[in-house]
Amino acid sequence: MGNDPVKKASASDVNKEMKIARDLDKDPGFELLKRVITRNTGFNCEHYKEAHFRRRINVRVRATNSENYEAYLKLLKRDPQEYESLIEALTVNVSEFFRNPETFSIIEKEIIPYIVKYRSESLIRSIRIWSAGCAAGEEAYSLAILLHRVLKTDINNYRIRIIGTDIDTQCLEKAKKGIYHENSLKNLDPNIKERYFLKQGDSYQIIDKLKSLMQFKRHDLISGSRNSHFDLIICRNVMIYFKKEIQEQLQFNFYQSLEKGGFFVIGKSETLLGAASSLFRPYNTRERLYVKEISRDIYGRDRELQEFK
Ligand SMILES: C[S@@+](CC[C@H](N)C(=O)[O-])C[C@H]1O[C@@H](n2cnc3c(N)ncnc32)[C@H](O)[C@@H]1O
């Protein structure tokens, strides 16, 4: 056993990896590398939590067999294509349809019916939803499916816009195509799969009816322009990578981007911080659903909200 060459090789690989990680921790080239990445990609490294950022960069340093940050920088200069792989590593695009299904169940049974009822009484029957940090569109399309299920044929009587934004353009291209592998559809009820997707070999294509509700565009949450007038904003598993002060600022921005009485959804391991924690009213704390405080005297909507719970 002690002479097993495979085991010996993997143990030495692990030791090598640990040594590289230790050396990288002390490597003074990190600051310069961050500056170059920010300058050349527009991806502002200073806003992200340092430990997270370092871990993600190290993935590429190791994958390219670069000895240190300086060697990796030289590689980036020689081979600008490496920036694409780097951005992919930095952005963490993991997502799936109906991620955290319990959250979507409340959105379907309580929040969308509330928004629809409110909008059905207003002059312009428009519904605006923003999936911020939408990755390849799984979250945004999940919301489109729910709207379609709630409104049924009445959907044509509303002006609906579901905006999916992300900093990663490759992901957005995927979102626009709306073609997914079975893996990302694992939370889907077979009826939904059949109704809203066309099977193409191993992949599933979103139907055009849903695509027509969507708009996908590149937007950097930190430096991008302000979007507004939303009935629902969902920003999950994005802010968690940012430094605390940036999270606070973003949550306040989201508050301002919502209509009065609009809903805000964050990730299950995220919390409201700073001003947002007193401005938003909890709607369902376990599912991290919040509502923008409204004036009860004028709209009486606070009371109505209870009907949907
Ligand atoms: C883990 S995914 C979350 C996807 C989806 N919201 C979910 O919960 O399944 C995080 C996404 O945030 C995006 N992101 C990271 N920094 C961003 C920024 N500054 N502005 C906009 N999107 C950003 C990444 O590109 C990535 O697609």
Ligand as a Chemical Component Dictionary entry (heavy atoms), coordinates in Angstrom:
data_LIG
# 
_chem_comp.id                   LIG 
_chem_comp.type                 NON-POLYMER 
_chem_comp.pdbx_formal_charge   0 
_chem_comp.three_letter_code    LIG 
# 
loop_
_chem_comp_atom.comp_id 
_chem_comp_atom.atom_id 
_chem_comp_atom.alt_atom_id 
_chem_comp_atom.type_symbol 
_chem_comp_atom.charge 
_chem_comp_atom.model_Cartn_x 
_chem_comp_atom.model_Cartn_y 
_chem_comp_atom.model_Cartn_z 
_chem_comp_atom.pdbx_ordinal 
LIG C1  C1  C 0  -24.200 32.889 -8.164  1  
LIG S1  S1  S 1  -24.826 33.814 -9.512  2  
LIG C2  C2  C 0  -26.468 34.107 -8.956  3  
LIG C3  C3  C 0  -27.493 33.752 -9.991  4  
LIG C4  C4  C 0  -28.947 33.826 -9.495  5  
LIG N1  N1  N 0  -29.256 35.120 -8.974  6  
LIG C5  C5  C 0  -29.220 32.748 -8.482  7  
LIG O1  O1  O 0  -29.306 33.035 -7.294  8  
LIG O2  O2  O -1 -29.336 31.580 -8.880  9  
LIG C6  C6  C 0  -24.039 35.399 -9.264  10 
LIG C7  C7  C 0  -24.118 36.287 -10.503 11 
LIG O3  O3  O 0  -23.780 37.632 -10.125 12 
LIG C8  C8  C 0  -23.101 38.222 -11.217 13 
LIG N2  N2  N 0  -22.345 39.410 -10.762 14 
LIG C9  C9  C 0  -21.183 39.456 -10.067 15 
LIG N3  N3  N 0  -20.796 40.717 -9.887  16 
LIG C10 C10 C 0  -21.737 41.505 -10.492 17 
LIG C11 C11 C 0  -21.892 42.908 -10.645 18 
LIG N4  N4  N 0  -21.001 43.778 -10.141 19 
LIG N5  N5  N 0  -22.971 43.365 -11.316 20 
LIG C12 C12 C 0  -23.885 42.501 -11.840 21 
LIG N6  N6  N 0  -23.792 41.159 -11.720 22 
LIG C13 C13 C 0  -22.723 40.657 -11.051 23 
LIG C14 C14 C 0  -22.225 37.097 -11.724 24 
LIG O4  O4  O 0  -21.786 37.317 -13.050 25 
LIG C15 C15 C 0  -23.132 35.881 -11.585 26 
LIG O5  O5  O 0  -23.814 35.591 -12.772 27 
# 
loop_
_chem_comp_bond.comp_id 
_chem_comp_bond.atom_id_1 
_chem_comp_bond.atom_id_2 
_chem_comp_bond.value_order 
_chem_comp_bond.pdbx_ordinal 
LIG C1  S1  SING 1  
LIG S1  C2  SING 2  
LIG S1  C6  SING 3  
LIG C2  C3  SING 4  
LIG C3  C4  SING 5  
LIG C4  N1  SING 6  
LIG C4  C5  SING 7  
LIG C5  O1  DOUB 8  
LIG C5  O2  SING 9  
LIG C6  C7  SING 10 
LIG C7  O3  SING 11 
LIG C7  C15 SING 12 
LIG O3  C8  SING 13 
LIG C8  N2  SING 14 
LIG C8  C14 SING 15 
LIG N2  C9  SING 16 
LIG N2  C13 SING 17 
LIG C9  N3  DOUB 18 
LIG N3  C10 SING 19 
LIG C10 C11 SING 20 
LIG C10 C13 DOUB 21 
LIG C11 N4  SING 22 
LIG C11 N5  DOUB 23 
LIG N5  C12 SING 24 
LIG C12 N6  DOUB 25 
LIG N6  C13 SING 26 
LIG C14 O4  SING 27 
LIG C14 C15 SING 28 
LIG C15 O5  SING 29 
# 
